[in-house]
Amino acid sequence: MPQQPTPLARTLRQLLLGASLSFTVLPQVVAAEAKPYHIAPASLEAALNQFGREAGVLISFGSQVTAGLQSRGLSGNYSADEGLQKLLEGTGLQARAEGDKAYSLQPASAAATVELQTSSVVGDWLGDAAQTNVFEHPGARDVIRREEFERQGATQARDVLNRIPGVNAPENNGTGSHDMALNFGIRGLNPRLASRSTVLMDGIPVPFAPYGQPQLSFAPISMGNMDAVDVVRGGGAVRYGPQNVGGIVNFVTRAIPDTPTVKGGLQTETSPSSSHDGFKTTGNLLAGGTADNGLGGAILYSGTRGGDWRENSNTRIDDLILKGKYQLDDANSFNAMAQYYEGQADMPGGLNVKDYKADPYQSTRPYDKFWGRRTMFNAGYRYQEDRREFTANTFFTTTLRNGYLDQGNFLSLSPREYWVRGLETRFAQGFDLGPTSHEVGVGYRYISEAGHEMRYRTPISANQQLPNTNSRNDRDTRGATEANAFFIDDRIDIGKWTITPGVRYEMIESQQTNNLSNVKYKGDYNTALPALNVLYHLTEDWNLYANTEGSFGSVQYSQMPNRVSSGEVKPEKARTWELGTRYDNGSLRAEIGAFLINFDNQYDSNQTNDTVIARGETRHQGVESSINYALDGLSPALAGFDVYATYAYVDATIREDGPNKGNRVPFSSKHKGTLGVGYTEGRWKLNVDSSYQSSQFADNANTQAETADGANGRIPGYMLFSSRAAYDFGPQLSDLNVAVGVKNIFNKQYFTRSFDDNNKGKYVGEPRTVYVQTSIAF
């Protein structure tokens, strides 16, 4: 029998409240003879849980071991040993008997794994963020999967992104102070509206104008519709762009189920210590399946209702996605996706020092409001046979973003519409040349985007009138961009080495026309981005990686007049270097890496006076690390426990000559990390998580003293704790799962600032928040 914990150990486990490791405890009596099973294809974790219950065996494994893995299901008569072995086929895992009716999982032996020298075509390695692709990636890359969203009680992308080393995703603030916006920065880059990273959803650009207006003041992404968030911080600039100085972030939507499936979930939360005592509810639904002829489809829905911890924060979001696929034969497949996203939200805005001290949860901006909608269509084709792959994808998006904003002397209405058309093709061919194996990849992407930006205004008065399209018009501009991007790379495998040289070449034609003054600003520019990635396999579980790559940021519509007038119509460019190592044996995943980014001719827009800030050259260097460990690898007595930790040291400094040289880049923390422990016993999952970040500055001058308007000054660091307990009622109650959690357990008050937005000031962070989660599946 496996070692049993003592009563004291069991009590300590309950007090620790941790989750993530999964094992299933089942009935005491197990029939030795074969019995019938019918387990549908599903995630490996779900399939193992069902098998364990039906077979009456204990299967212990870490959720890290099964993350991202799918089971082909099980149908027929099997003994417990035979059924478990069959269920694990194709997963790279094997079962090890630990005693009577008990098993643990471990990576398959070397004899059962693919030799390092064996080459297969990877093609589009972004794809569905498979763990194999993550491990083989020659640069810093992390994937957070849906199980971890739920563990955190995460309903916003920022909650998930903050789990990744080197990523800073502050609370919503400024013109992005609502749930439809996205603010994050990677490796010390300014997080305002996430404009320094390539942001994708299933490989399709998320920004409403990827080249001309990449700021995500409107980001049509709902975590309820996502399976994973894939963050490639290095080694990806050849294949994906633009705005790739801060890496690539791909949101992976929920997959079409293999069998008829309906899943639904709800999360309701409230912040009792806030002066806003309402509730906020998010819900999600997945319904779909795949027929025997290869035709499959799914409906995804995610919605939000209610406000958060600030007054004037009421939110309504509806996000509907339709997905389809057709596997014509073993080599040819088609896919399609359509999305309609619509939402509106009140914006509480920033507070000055006096108002923040009186009540940090209040809002003094009753008119600020944002609304928007996006329609997206995507169709794709894939051919894959032997060592050859070809893909073609087209997409079209149309976006409206609009809102009221108090700008001090007047109230504005700013309707903006954007249209984007794109075509992307990729071809990969594998072949052998002497002792080397090659995969040559070539790709082309065409994007045509157009935008129309308007602004209407009414003066601030005692009897305030909201502006409309008949009000005074002081802005009417049209922007357009045509961009052609090409890439070629060659993945060369020789022994334990994988070397990938490549280059991306962008050709961009962009213009903006001021319809009020009849002045046209035009800028055409090209840029080449060479890269070299190297990977060395020390063992099957351990590798080293190094890379250097060029990356760039495009000239934005809002900056076009200033950049044309100054003769600076050229892209922001950076050179990144990385060196790191990664280990993954199933129960232990660990990574540590160092990076250096030299960023030239960097620009930011100041929204308060419509000017462009030339920050110039900045340097970003540091170390990122992470570890996930299922502790049953240390001792059977620790079965059920897992721990994780991340830490990043980021030194982001201004290198441009002048009074700010040597100062820290605004809104960058030198130290940031997370630490968590989890425990699973039977159907219970418990966890405690924490996060920490050090102080920041709001401006280039690194001003220490706080200004009266709250927009400038030092931003103190903070540490937060959270906890969650969940219970799975099993298939007899349609896999009902109920969880209760608390964020910011000790009610730590912290804040961020908005420095150069019209609704600038101090923004209080999330106070103690209690939430309840429920989910069900049929």
Phi, psi and omega in degrees: 000144176294153183300131182265140178289149177286163176303323179295315179298321180295319178297317179298321179300317181294323179290328183288336178049059178242155180217164174139322174283143182236128164215159188242126177256128187228183186307157186286330188260128179237125179290135181287332184279168179293151177220158183282143176228145171220091182247119183288154173305135183196186173298149183298322180299314181295319180296318179295320178299316179295317180298317180300318180295317184285327182274342181073039179234162177260122178239114181256134180197154176275144178296337175296328183293322185260357184303127176080358182266144179246147176257143177282356181088182184210128179217123180134187180263126182214151166284172181299316180297313183294319181295318180294319178299318180294321182295331183269359182301133177081001182264348185079012180241158175221155180267141177239125180291129181251003183142191182298118175063026181225138180221154168232161180254146177209161177301145178300152182296161183302326182294336183263359183258166181284135178296147181301328184283344181288128185254137173226154182283124179273322180064237179279096186283352176288300170040233182260019176061041179300143184299328177299317179294325178296314181296324183273001182284131184274048180187176181291126182204134178224145177235128173253126187256169190303322179302325180283330172305310186294322180301324182273349189068032187277123173245351180241149181300326182297326179297324180283315183298328181291351175281349188261130182299136178090357181253132177240111180240093185286173174300153177304135182205167179061214179290355174253031184269056177204167188285350177272354179263166178220122178240120171200151176227146181247131176058042174088000175288148183302127185280357186301112175057024167054038188275001183257003182235152171280115183249124186231158168232112188052039177083358181260133182303134178275320181302146182289345172210091190303327180264312189273336182211071186281355181295137184262056170293342173224108183238099185284068182231129177237125182294337177295340179259009186250146172265330185198159170237120186250116183246110179258103184274339180208153176085016183233002189289340178291322187266342186223141179184183358277202179053045187256016174299320179267024175081194183237132176239117182244121175269120185262117182287163182297138184285152173292126182294154176282334180235160179305124189217141169227125178228140177219153180210152177223144170223127178239134182220157177209155181243094188299329184277353179278153175287346172264108190256026180277180179247151176234128184235133173239141179226157179214154182215138172230126176221126180172187179174180182230131179278168181297336180276007177091001179269124182222159178201162180205148171250127176245137176220140173218134182220156180226139175220137174112181181243167180259218188276355178258147170293158182056050181230018183299137188224141172223122181226135172230126182229111182244128179233132173248130181235144177218154177210154176214116177269097184296314176203192184298335186256332190245134178215156179233152177215155179209153178209142175226143181225138168232119184237130179216140179198163173212151183205140168284146181246117184291331177077173180277163180240145171283173187298318182296313181291325178296319180294324181291316180194103184291347183264354181284169173231134178251016183233081187289345186261343185293128182204149181228144171210155181193166176209152177219139172242131183226138174233140181216138175222142183215161178224144179222133173239126179217121179206135182053242184247036181225139177217138175225134176228147174221132181224138173238152177208153177218133176228143170230131189227137169241129171231139188208166177172162172262141179213125175285114183252025175096289180265345182209161176253129186250152169237123190233077176287132179223129179239144183221146177228130181228131174238138182214151175222131180223129177234146178220142178224133178230135180227127176259145177200163179254142178221102184061230181278002185251150171247137184238148164229106178268125178243135175230148181208158179217139175224134175242130176229130172241122181230149178219148180216149177228115185244127181235158171213129176243154187213150170227145181291150176290131182211171180295320177258075190297129174254131177288137179292155174218186185287356173261357179284173179304134181252116180244007175210128177208097183232150174236133178239151179210144179218138167238126184229132175241126180234136178234147171217155171214136174214164182223109176275115185249118177256123176220109185063234179269003182262143168231117184239128184229096170277152179191170178209143173244138180232123181247135174237119191232131172240118187225148179207157173222135179243127175272106184288342179280325180255355182058036178252133180249133176247130187226140178213124176245136180204154179235156176207140177250138185232086179284154181209156174217122179244138181227134178229135178232125180271106174291315174216184177294338183255355191221129177223164173244146177221153176209147178201159167220139184209152173266148178214165185207163172236136185281165176282125186268154182304317183295338180262352189302310181301315180294319183290321178294317181298325181269000181072025184249039179278082177208153185288152167290135183230151180216156173236126183247141175233140178222149173212125183200178178218148185223138179230137180205106177248016180100304179270334179237123173238127181215149180207143172215138182207153176248151181218157174216127176236122170256112188250121182257161175033062183270138182232148172224153179261139174260115186282343183284332181227015177054044177244170179247129178264121178266096180283337177075224186274134173229156178234133181234120181218155180167193182227137177236141181211155177204155177210139172228127186221124170274113194286353176294347174292338178275317183199140175302334179295340181262011179303132182105341180268146166216154177228154172217155176204147172225151175208138176225132170252121184233119175251098182250112186232151176279127183249358180289136178301140180141186185294339183261003181300132181091349178284161178282144175297135182304146176060034174241131177262140176286328183232135178205138182197171176222158177208133180209155177225141181228158178213137177233131174219116183060235181267003179266139170229129184227145178205155171232131182230154178215158177215152182216143168214147181273183189289164179222169171240156184262345184225170180295332182281355182055049180298128181275312186288143181280134176277158186298329180280356177079359185278339185231158181125171180294144176249110185296154174283173182198164175226135183236152178232147177216164181209155181207144174229133183226149178227131180258117183279351174086178186293337180294340175240039177056041179053037176299130178233129180235133180223149175233136182216163177227126172261148181051061187308317186268012174054044178292127178269123179220169184205164168235179181230157164245122189265319189233031173253160179293334175257043183291168179138199181266140179235114181289145178278176184293123176282191177303126183229130179255135180222156176234132177243140171223146175213155183211152181218144178236000000 
